[in-house]
Amino acid sequence: MTVKKDLPRLSLQLSGKQMNPVDAIREYPVKVLQIGEGNFLRGFADWLIYESAIKGEFKGTIAVTQPRRSGREKLLTIREQDGLYTLLTRGIVNGETAESKTIIPVLNYAIDPYEEWDDFLQLAANPDLDIVISNTTEAGLTYQPSKYKAGEPVESFPGRLTVFLYERFTHFSGNKESGLLILPCELIERNGDLLKKYVLQHSLDFGFSDSFREWIQLHNRFLNNLVDRIVTGASSEEEAAALAERCGYEDKLMTLAEPYHLWAIEGDPELDNRLPLAKAGLNVHWTEDLRPFQLRKVRLLNGSHTLMTPLAILKGQTFVRETMEDRVLGTFVREAAEEEIIPSLGLPEAELQYYVKDVWDRFLNPYINHKLTDIMLGSISKFKVRLLPTMLESIDRNGRLPERIVTSFSALLRLYKVEPTTEGYVSYTFGGKKVALRDEQFHLAVMARYWSAYNRGNLSEVVACILSDENLWGQNLDTISGLRNKVVDNLKLWEKEETNEYI
């Protein structure tokens, strides 16, 4: 099914025929710099800001920029649609199905920091700018040693933000009122602290002044925070075409979200005056301690996603709901959460049981086709954050390997049995279907090199090389007693063509 040729494209001209009062909001000044053009921020932060705006609380709009060069195509699409996109919210609320459709008009300006570097830096001189929001994935919030040459864009997100802040510091002569509220939404513990650390390090790398670093420390707030909402795009061309027919227009940025949302921010509740989301009645919490929110979300919800993904993809599955409905894999994921993840968290079990029940309901949402390949993006970095701590803590608590997490880890290594092709790095499912892997090129190249040696050596040696690579895992995992043998056993089992049982 394809979109009908006569359907108009979503734009400001078309939006006048819709119900949303977009014109008034578009007149608001740009108060937010958003680093991230993808589905999640559109279905989460941008929607929250829109909800606050229509309630008369937040009177500002957003300048959006992509974190990687590869995001240029999506950025151009945002421009083509005048910054407008449709958010379709569907799910279960209080036992009843709920659905709403909204055209979101808060993306007021789109700029490519790689092709329009000078224009990007000019945003720093905007006196109305007050907030920076980012979502560059776990792999984006990293420190990459580099030099800065005036007039040339910085490749990494933290490095680019450092130059941006220096431009602002210089333009406003270090005025304390020009400091920004910075909210990195990457799913990394202490994400605000980490980003601040990288910015300060880059300021040294780039030769910026001590007074700039003092301004960063005293007048900019890098807040640790946690975001929680399942957001996707259309799962296929057929679904996109059906949604276009239903809406009466084509929207290449169509965004689908569940009703559930949570934003926990470690900061003074008075900051809600700057970003009035709680005041607008949204599920946003300013808190003194983010850790309970962080642990249960990253380890349980995101951990369960990361746990299921390699096995499900290797079995040829496509969606999270499909995996949870699978008799074997669905049971595997639930038991891993109940018996391995929850006991490792050290939080009140009754609260965790209530939370995980919501997680399963969300995974089974019949209205969201959450692609496993989307979760697969950056799997090595995600495993390090979401599952490796649970595995290590389980070993410390129980003196033994958590069986299901180790099985998932084995599947991750099998999925990353990649080879380079003209189409990029590819792997194969248990059934022989080709899978294109999306990850940091460094990770893919390293895994391809290790696996290329498999034909020249034995499997245990290959696994030992992978486990001991501290650049991949942040530590030598081959020192964990029994881990290598268990991974090798799993991989050998999956090599047997006659078996259809993978866990």
N, C-alpha and C positions, 0 to 999 in steps of 0.2 A: 504494500500500500504506500503510495506516495502522496505528498501534499498537492492538492488541486492547484493548477496554474493560476486560477483567478483569485486565490486567497491573498488578501493584502498582507504586507509585512508589518509587524508591530512597530510603531514609531510615534512621535509626538502628535503627528497629524491624525493618526488613527485613534490615539488614546482619547481624543476629545469626544469620541463616540462611546467610550466606556464609562463606567460609573465612578472611577477614582478621581478625586480632586487633585490631579497632578500639578496643575499650573501654579497653585499657591506654594507648594513644597519646592518646586523648581526655582522659585525666586529666593529661597533661603541661601545664605552664603555657604561656601565650602568650609566645614569645620572639621572634617575627618579625612585623613589620608589613609586609604585602604590598600595594603600590599597583599594582593591575592585576588584573582579574577574568577575563581572557580565556583562550583556549585555551592560549596558549604557556606562561604561568607554571604553569598546572595540569599541563601535560604535561612540564614541565622542572623548574623549581625546587621545586615542591611534591612532585613524584615523587622528586627527589633527597633532599629532607628526609625523606620517608617511608622511603626505602631506608636512610638513615642511622639513622632511629628504630628500625626493626625489627631492625637489627643492634646495637642498644643503644648507639649512639654519640651521637646527638642526642636529647636529652630535652626537646623543646619542640614547640609547635604554632604556628599562624599566625592572625593577625587580618587579614582581607582587606577592602580598600576599593577602590572604583572610582575611576579618575583623572578621569572626565568625568561630567557629569550623565546623559548618554545611557546610561551603564552600569548605571543603577539596576535595570532589568529583570533583567539577569543576576545582580546582587547578590541580588535577591529570590529568584531561583531557587536560588541557593546556600543561602539560609536555608531555603527550602521543603524542600530535600533534606538538611537538618541538616549542611551543609558537605561532604557525601559526593558523590563522582563516580567514574565508572569510567574507567580508563585502559586502552585496548587498544593493545598494542605489537606491531607486525607489520612484518616486513621480511626482508632477506637478511643472514645472519650466517655468515661463512666458507663462502659458497657454498650454504648451506642455508636454507630458509625457517624462520623462527622467529616464534612468536606467544605472547603471554601476556596475561592479563586480571587487573587488580587494582583493588580498590575503595580509593581514597585517602581517609584520614580526617583529614588534618592541618589542614584549614580549620576552626578551632574557633570563629571569631567573625567575623561579617560586619557591616560598618557603613557607612552612607552618609554621607560627610563633608559633603554638601550639605544633606541633610535632618536629620542628627543631628550637627551641628557640635560641640556641647558634649561629646557622648559620644565623638566622635572624639578630641578634645583630652584627654579623661580617660585615653585609652590611654597618653599620654605619661608619666603618673604610675606606670605599671606597673614595679615594680622588676626584674621578670624580663625585660623587653623588652631585646633586645641587638642586633637586626639589622633593617635596612630593605632590602627588595628591591622594585624597581619595574620595570615595563615599560609605558610609556605611549606607545610608538612614537616615532619621531624627531620628530614634530610636537609631542609632549607635553613633551619636554625642551627647552624654549625659555624665554627671559626675556621676560616681559610686564610692563612697568612698571605698577604698581598701588599702591593704598593699602590699608591694613588697618584695618578698624573692628571693635573687639571685639564678639564675638557673631555676626559675619557670616562665612560661609565665603569663603575665597580661591579664585578660579576656577582658577588655574594650579597644576600639580603642584609646581614649585619653590617658589612662594609659600606654598602650603599646608604643605609640609614645613618651611619656615622657621618658621612659627607653631608647628607641632607641636614642633620642637626648642626653641623659646623657652619653651614650656610646660614641657618637660622640664627645661630649664636652671633655670627659676624654681622648679619643684617640689622639685628636689634641690639647690637653692642652689649650683649650679655645680660640684657634686662631680664630680671627674674620672672616677670609676667609672661615672657615669651616661651617659657618651658612648656612641655607637652605631657599629656597623659598617654602612656604607651602600653598597649594591651596585646601582647603576642599570643595568638590563640593556637599555636602549635601544641600538640599533645605531648609535652615534655614537662616533667616535674620542675617546678621553680622556673618556669619559662621566662618570667620577667627578670628575675635575677640573672639568668643565663644570658639573655639578650643584653642587659646592661654591662655585664662582664665583657662580652665580645665587643661592644661599642667602645668601651674604655680601652681595650687592647688595641683595637683598630686606630683609635686616636693617637696612640703611641706609634703604631706602625706608620701612620701617615704624617707624623711630625706635627700634630696639632698641639696647641698651647696648654699649659697647666691650667690657665684660667677657663679654658673650654671644658676641661675635665671637671673642674670645680662646679661649673654651671650645670653639667650633666648630673653630678652627684646631688646638688642642692635643689635644683629647680625643675627637674624632669622626673616624673614618676613612672618607673617601669614596674608594672604590677603583675604578680603571679595570678594566673586565672585559669579557669577550667570551663570548657564549652561542651555542650551535650545536646545534639539533635541529629537525627539521621536525615540527610539531604542527598538527593540524587538528581540526575538528569533523566530524560526519557531513556528507557532501556533499549530501545530499538528504533529503526526508521518507521516501523509499523506503528509503534506506540506514539511516536512524534507526530505522524500523520493523523492518527485518530484524535489526538489532543488538539491539533490545529483545526480539524473539521469541527470539533466540539466548540472551540473558542471562536471560530470564525475568522481567524487570522493565523499567520505563520509566525512563530517565535522560536528562533534558534537558540535562545537562552532559557527556554522553559525549564523551570526548577520545581522539583517535587519534594515535599517535606512531610514528616509526621507532625501531629499536633504537639507532641512533647518537646519541651525546650528547657534548658537550664544553663545559666551563666553564673558561675561562682567566682567572685573577684576578691582577692586578698587586699583590702584597702579600707580606708575610713568611709563609713556610710555617707558622710557629707559629700563625698565625691559624686554621689548620685545627682547633685546639683549641676555638675558639669556634663554628666551623661545620664540623664533622668530616665532610666529604664525601669527601676523598681517603682519609682513614683508613678510611672505609667501603668502599673499593675501587672508587669511582666515577671516571669519567674527568674529574677536576677537577684543574687545575694551578695552583698558586700560583707565580708567576714574577716575575723582576725586570724583564722586558721583554715587554710584551704586543704590541708592534708586529707581529712576524711572524704571530702568530695572527690579529690584527686585519686585517691587509692581505689575507691569503689568503682569509679567510672573507667579509669585507664586499665585497671586489672580485670574488672568483671566484664563490662560492656565491650571495650576495645580489645581486651585480652581474649574474650570469646570469639570476636571477629577474627583476630589474627590466628587463633587456635584452629578454627575451622577451615580457613581459606586454602592453605596448600593441599590438604587432603581432598577438599571438595573440588578444587580445580583439577587435581590429578584424576579424580573420578569422573570428570567431565561435566560437573555441575556449573550452573551459571549464577544463581541468585542465593542470597542468604536465606530467604524463606524456603526455597527448595531444599537447602541443606538441613534446616531445622525440621522440616517435614519428613526427611529421610529417616527410616526406622533405625538404621545403624548409626549414621553420623549424628543425627539429632540427639540420640541417647548419649553418644560419645561426648558431645559438647556440654550437655546438661550435667553429666557425671563429672566431667573435668571441673566445671564451675563449683559444683556442690562439694566435691571431695578433695580437690587440690587447690583451687584458687581461694575460695572463701576461708578455709582454715588458715591460710597463710597471711591474711590481712590484719588480724589482731583488732578488728572492729566488732561492735555488738552484733552477734549473729542474727538476732531477730530483725534488725534493720537491714542487714545484707540479704536475708531471705525475702523480705518485702521488695527490696530493690531488684533482686535478680528475677523475681516474678514479672516485674514491669519490663525487664530486659527481654524475656522470652516473648511477651506480648508484642513488644516493639519489633522484634525480629520476624514475627509471624504476621505483621501488618499486611493484609491482603492488597493494599493499595500501593505499596512501595516495592519496586523491583530493584533491590540494592545489589548491584553487580559485585561479584566476588573479585573480578579483575580490578575494580576501583580500590577495594581494600588491599589488593596485592601490591599496589604501588608503594615502593619503598619498604618491602617486607623485612629486609634485614634490620633496618633501623627500627622498625615497629616491633620486631621480636625483642630487640635489646631493651626497649622501654616497657613493653606490655607483658611479656611472658618470662623473659630471663630472670627478672627479680623474683617472681613467684617460684620458679624452678629452684633458684639458689636458697630462698627462704624455706622452701619445703624440705630441702636436703638438710638444712640446719636444724629444723624442728623435728624431723622424723628419722633422719639418718638414712634416707633412701631416696632414690629418684622418683619424681612424680610421673607415673607411667604414661598418662595421656599427653601431658605437655611434652615429654620426650618423643612420643610418637609424632606429634605435630611438628616438632623440631626436625625430626628425621624426614618428614614429608617436605619441609621447607628446603632442606638440602637436596632432596630428590627433584623438587620443582626447579631449583637453581642449577640443575645439571644442564647448563646452557651451552649453546654454541653460537658463534658469530655468523651472521648471514648478511646479505645485502639489505634485508628488511630489518636489521637490528639483531639483538640477541633473542634466541628462541629456545624453548624447551618443548617437551612432549608429555601428554597425559599418559596414564596407564594404558589407555586404549590406542595410543599412537597419534592423537590429534595434536597439531602444532599449537603452541601457546607463545605469544609474544610477551616478553617480560619487560616491565617498565620499572626502572630503578636507577640509582646513581650509576653512571658508567663505570666508575671505579669498582663498585661491588660486582657488577656483571662481568667485567673483564677479569677480576680476580677469580671468581667462581668458574668462569670458562677455562682459565688456565689450570686450575686444580683438577677439574674434571677431564681435561684433555689428556692428563697423565694417567687416567684410569686404565687405559688399554696397555700401558707400559708398566703397570705396577699392580699391587693388590688393593682391594677396596679399603682395608683398614688403614693403609698408608695415606690414601687420599683423604679419608675422613680425619685422620690425625692432623694433616696439614690444614684442613679447613678449621677444625676446632681450635687449633693452637694459634690461629691468626688473630692477634690482638687488635689489628686495625679493623677487622670485621666486627668483633664482639666486645671490644674494650677490655678483654682479659683473655687468658689462656684457658679455654674450656676443656682442653684435653687433660687438665690436671684433676678434673672431677672424676672420682672413682666410678667406673662402670659405664660412663656415658658413651665413650667411643664404642664399646662392645654392643651396647643396646642399639645405638644408631646403625651400626653395621648389620646387626641382625635384622632390623626393620628393612633396610635397603636390600638385603639379600632376599628377603621374603617377597618384596615387590618386584624383584627381577624374574620371579617364577611366572611364566606365562599362564600356567594352568590354574593359578589361584585368582579368584574374584573377591576374596576377602582381604581387605587392606588394613583393618584395625581389629 
